[in-house]
C-alpha cells in the first residue's frame, strides 16, 4: 500500500509555507502535491469536528491569519530568502523577482532600463570595427 501524502511531514511543511506568507498554490507546489489535493484536505477538515484533517484545517487557518496580520513587513534579507526558496521550488515569478533583485544590487540603475544583451554585443562589435 502506498504511503499517504497526508503525512505529518507534509502537513508541517505546508504550515511552514503558510507561516512565511505563501499562497495556497505556491505552498502545494513547494511540497509537491496537487493544489486540489490540498483544497480537498482543507474542505474535509472544515467539515469535521475533530481528527487529523480538522486539526490541520484549523492550523492552516490560524497560521494564514497570523501571516496576514503580521505587523512588521519583511526586511530585505527575509524577502530575498523567501523569494530564493520559492525560486528553487520552481516558481517562475519568484525566479524573475530574484533575478531583478540581484541585478539591482549589482547595477543600481538596472531597475529603470531593461538589459538588451544583443544590443550590447552589437555595440561591442561596432567598437571593434572602428579600431580595425
MIVO-782753 format. One record per residue (C-alpha): residue number from 1; residue in one letter; chain; x, y, z. Coordinates in nm, 2 decimals. Example, Ala and Ser with C-alpha at 12.3 -4.5 7.8 and 13.67 -1.06 7.14 Angstrom:
// residues 2
<n=1, res=A, chain=A, xx=1.23, yy=-0.45, zz=0.78>
<n=2, res=S, chain=A, xx=1.37, yy=-0.11, zz=0.71>
This chain:
// residues 132
<n=1, res=X, chain=A, xx=0.00, yy=0.00, zz=0.00>
<n=2, res=X, chain=A, xx=0.14, yy=0.34, zz=-0.09>
<n=3, res=X, chain=A, xx=0.21, yy=0.59, zz=0.18>
<n=4, res=X, chain=A, xx=-0.04, yy=0.86, zz=0.23>
<n=5, res=X, chain=A, xx=0.05, yy=1.21, zz=0.12>
<n=6, res=X, chain=A, xx=-0.14, yy=1.34, zz=0.43>
<n=7, res=X, chain=A, xx=0.17, yy=1.27, zz=0.64>
<n=8, res=X, chain=A, xx=0.28, yy=1.48, zz=0.95>
<n=9, res=X, chain=A, xx=0.59, yy=1.58, zz=0.75>
<n=10, res=X, chain=A, xx=0.38, yy=1.72, zz=0.46>
<n=11, res=X, chain=A, xx=0.14, yy=1.89, zz=0.69>
<n=12, res=X, chain=A, xx=0.42, yy=2.05, zz=0.88>
<n=13, res=X, chain=A, xx=0.59, yy=2.17, zz=0.56>
<n=14, res=X, chain=A, xx=0.27, yy=2.32, zz=0.45>
<n=15, res=X, chain=A, xx=0.22, yy=2.51, zz=0.78>
<n=16, res=X, chain=A, xx=0.57, yy=2.64, zz=0.75>
<n=17, res=X, chain=A, xx=0.50, yy=2.77, zz=0.40>
<n=18, res=X, chain=A, xx=0.18, yy=2.94, zz=0.51>
<n=19, res=X, chain=A, xx=0.36, yy=3.09, zz=0.81>
<n=20, res=X, chain=A, xx=0.60, yy=3.26, zz=0.57>
<n=21, res=X, chain=A, xx=0.31, yy=3.40, zz=0.37>
<n=22, res=X, chain=A, xx=0.30, yy=3.16, zz=0.08>
<n=23, res=X, chain=A, xx=-0.02, yy=3.13, zz=-0.12>
<n=24, res=X, chain=A, xx=-0.21, yy=2.81, zz=-0.13>
<n=25, res=X, chain=A, xx=-0.09, yy=2.72, zz=-0.49>
<n=26, res=X, chain=A, xx=0.27, yy=2.80, zz=-0.40>
<n=27, res=X, chain=A, xx=0.26, yy=2.60, zz=-0.08>
<n=28, res=X, chain=A, xx=0.12, yy=2.30, zz=-0.26>
<n=29, res=X, chain=A, xx=0.38, yy=2.33, zz=-0.53>
<n=30, res=X, chain=A, xx=0.66, yy=2.36, zz=-0.27>
<n=31, res=X, chain=A, xx=0.57, yy=2.03, zz=-0.11>
<n=32, res=X, chain=A, xx=0.50, yy=1.86, zz=-0.44>
<n=33, res=X, chain=A, xx=0.13, yy=1.80, zz=-0.40>
<n=34, res=X, chain=A, xx=-0.16, yy=1.89, zz=-0.62>
<n=35, res=X, chain=A, xx=-0.34, yy=2.21, zz=-0.53>
<n=36, res=X, chain=A, xx=-0.67, yy=2.04, zz=-0.55>
<n=37, res=X, chain=A, xx=-0.55, yy=1.77, zz=-0.30>
<n=38, res=X, chain=A, xx=-0.46, yy=2.05, zz=-0.05>
<n=39, res=X, chain=A, xx=-0.80, yy=2.21, zz=-0.11>
<n=40, res=X, chain=A, xx=-0.97, yy=1.87, zz=-0.05>
<n=41, res=X, chain=A, xx=-0.79, yy=1.83, zz=0.28>
<n=42, res=X, chain=A, xx=-0.89, yy=2.17, zz=0.40>
<n=43, res=X, chain=A, xx=-1.25, yy=2.12, zz=0.29>
<n=44, res=X, chain=A, xx=-1.27, yy=1.78, zz=0.47>
<n=45, res=X, chain=A, xx=-1.11, yy=1.94, zz=0.78>
<n=46, res=X, chain=A, xx=-1.36, yy=2.22, zz=0.79>
<n=47, res=X, chain=A, xx=-1.65, yy=1.97, zz=0.77>
<n=48, res=X, chain=A, xx=-1.52, yy=1.75, zz=1.05>
<n=49, res=X, chain=A, xx=-1.52, yy=1.84, zz=1.42>
<n=50, res=X, chain=A, xx=-1.21, yy=1.65, zz=1.52>
<n=51, res=X, chain=A, xx=-0.94, yy=1.43, zz=1.37>
<n=52, res=X, chain=A, xx=-0.62, yy=1.50, zz=1.17>
<n=53, res=X, chain=A, xx=-0.80, yy=1.68, zz=0.89>
<n=54, res=X, chain=A, xx=-0.99, yy=1.91, zz=1.13>
<n=55, res=X, chain=A, xx=-0.67, yy=1.99, zz=1.32>
<n=56, res=X, chain=A, xx=-0.48, yy=2.06, zz=1.00>
<n=57, res=X, chain=A, xx=-0.75, yy=2.29, zz=0.87>
<n=58, res=X, chain=A, xx=-0.76, yy=2.49, zz=1.20>
<n=59, res=X, chain=A, xx=-0.38, yy=2.51, zz=1.20>
<n=60, res=X, chain=A, xx=-0.37, yy=2.63, zz=0.84>
<n=61, res=X, chain=A, xx=-0.64, yy=2.89, zz=0.90>
<n=62, res=X, chain=A, xx=-0.47, yy=3.02, zz=1.22>
<n=63, res=X, chain=A, xx=-0.13, yy=3.03, zz=1.05>
<n=64, res=X, chain=A, xx=-0.25, yy=3.21, zz=0.74>
<n=65, res=X, chain=A, xx=-0.44, yy=3.47, zz=0.96>
<n=66, res=X, chain=A, xx=-0.13, yy=3.53, zz=1.16>
<n=67, res=X, chain=A, xx=0.08, yy=3.58, zz=0.85>
<n=68, res=X, chain=A, xx=-0.18, yy=3.82, zz=0.71>
<n=69, res=X, chain=A, xx=-0.18, yy=4.02, zz=1.03>
<n=70, res=X, chain=A, xx=0.20, yy=4.02, zz=1.09>
<n=71, res=X, chain=A, xx=0.28, yy=4.38, zz=1.20>
<n=72, res=X, chain=A, xx=0.63, yy=4.40, zz=1.06>
<n=73, res=X, chain=A, xx=0.69, yy=4.38, zz=0.68>
<n=74, res=X, chain=A, xx=0.97, yy=4.16, zz=0.56>
<n=75, res=X, chain=A, xx=1.31, yy=4.32, zz=0.56>
<n=76, res=X, chain=A, xx=1.53, yy=4.29, zz=0.25>
<n=77, res=X, chain=A, xx=1.71, yy=3.99, zz=0.37>
<n=78, res=X, chain=A, xx=1.40, yy=3.80, zz=0.47>
<n=79, res=X, chain=A, xx=1.24, yy=3.88, zz=0.13>
<n=80, res=X, chain=A, xx=1.55, yy=3.76, zz=-0.05>
<n=81, res=X, chain=A, xx=1.54, yy=3.44, zz=0.14>
<n=82, res=X, chain=A, xx=1.17, yy=3.37, zz=0.08>
<n=83, res=X, chain=A, xx=1.19, yy=3.46, zz=-0.29>
<n=84, res=X, chain=A, xx=1.50, yy=3.24, zz=-0.33>
<n=85, res=X, chain=A, xx=1.33, yy=2.95, zz=-0.16>
<n=86, res=X, chain=A, xx=1.03, yy=2.99, zz=-0.39>
<n=87, res=X, chain=A, xx=1.25, yy=3.02, zz=-0.70>
<n=88, res=X, chain=A, xx=1.44, yy=2.70, zz=-0.60>
<n=89, res=X, chain=A, xx=1.10, yy=2.52, zz=-0.59>
<n=90, res=X, chain=A, xx=1.03, yy=2.63, zz=-0.94>
<n=91, res=X, chain=A, xx=0.81, yy=2.94, zz=-0.90>
<n=92, res=X, chain=A, xx=0.89, yy=3.14, zz=-1.22>
<n=93, res=X, chain=A, xx=0.76, yy=3.47, zz=-1.08>
<n=94, res=X, chain=A, xx=1.00, yy=3.43, zz=-0.79>
<n=95, res=X, chain=A, xx=1.29, yy=3.35, zz=-1.02>
<n=96, res=X, chain=A, xx=1.22, yy=3.67, zz=-1.22>
<n=97, res=X, chain=A, xx=1.19, yy=3.88, zz=-0.90>
<n=98, res=X, chain=A, xx=1.51, yy=3.73, zz=-0.75>
<n=99, res=X, chain=A, xx=1.70, yy=3.80, zz=-1.07>
<n=100, res=X, chain=A, xx=1.57, yy=4.16, zz=-1.07>
<n=101, res=X, chain=A, xx=1.68, yy=4.19, zz=-0.70>
<n=102, res=X, chain=A, xx=2.03, yy=4.06, zz=-0.78>
<n=103, res=X, chain=A, xx=2.06, yy=4.28, zz=-1.08>
<n=104, res=X, chain=A, xx=1.95, yy=4.59, zz=-0.89>
<n=105, res=X, chain=A, xx=2.21, yy=4.52, zz=-0.62>
<n=106, res=X, chain=A, xx=2.49, yy=4.49, zz=-0.88>
<n=107, res=X, chain=A, xx=2.38, yy=4.77, zz=-1.11>
<n=108, res=X, chain=A, xx=2.17, yy=5.02, zz=-0.92>
<n=109, res=X, chain=A, xx=2.03, yy=5.18, zz=-1.24>
<n=110, res=X, chain=A, xx=1.92, yy=4.83, zz=-1.37>
<n=111, res=X, chain=A, xx=1.57, yy=4.88, zz=-1.23>
<n=112, res=X, chain=A, xx=1.50, yy=5.15, zz=-1.48>
<n=113, res=X, chain=A, xx=1.64, yy=5.01, zz=-1.80>
<n=114, res=X, chain=A, xx=1.59, yy=4.66, zz=-1.94>
<n=115, res=X, chain=A, xx=1.90, yy=4.47, zz=-2.04>
<n=116, res=X, chain=A, xx=1.95, yy=4.42, zz=-2.42>
<n=117, res=X, chain=A, xx=2.23, yy=4.16, zz=-2.44>
<n=118, res=X, chain=A, xx=2.22, yy=4.16, zz=-2.82>
<n=119, res=X, chain=A, xx=2.24, yy=4.54, zz=-2.83>
<n=120, res=X, chain=A, xx=2.55, yy=4.53, zz=-2.61>
<n=121, res=X, chain=A, xx=2.71, yy=4.27, zz=-2.84>
<n=122, res=X, chain=A, xx=2.63, yy=4.48, zz=-3.14>
<n=123, res=X, chain=A, xx=2.78, yy=4.79, zz=-2.97>
<n=124, res=X, chain=A, xx=3.10, yy=4.59, zz=-2.89>
<n=125, res=X, chain=A, xx=3.12, yy=4.47, zz=-3.25>
<n=126, res=X, chain=A, xx=3.09, yy=4.82, zz=-3.38>
<n=127, res=X, chain=A, xx=3.37, yy=4.94, zz=-3.15>
<n=128, res=X, chain=A, xx=3.60, yy=4.67, zz=-3.27>
<n=129, res=X, chain=A, xx=3.53, yy=4.75, zz=-3.63>
<n=130, res=X, chain=A, xx=3.62, yy=5.12, zz=-3.57>
<n=131, res=X, chain=A, xx=3.95, yy=5.02, zz=-3.42>
<n=132, res=X, chain=A, xx=4.04, yy=4.79, zz=-3.71>
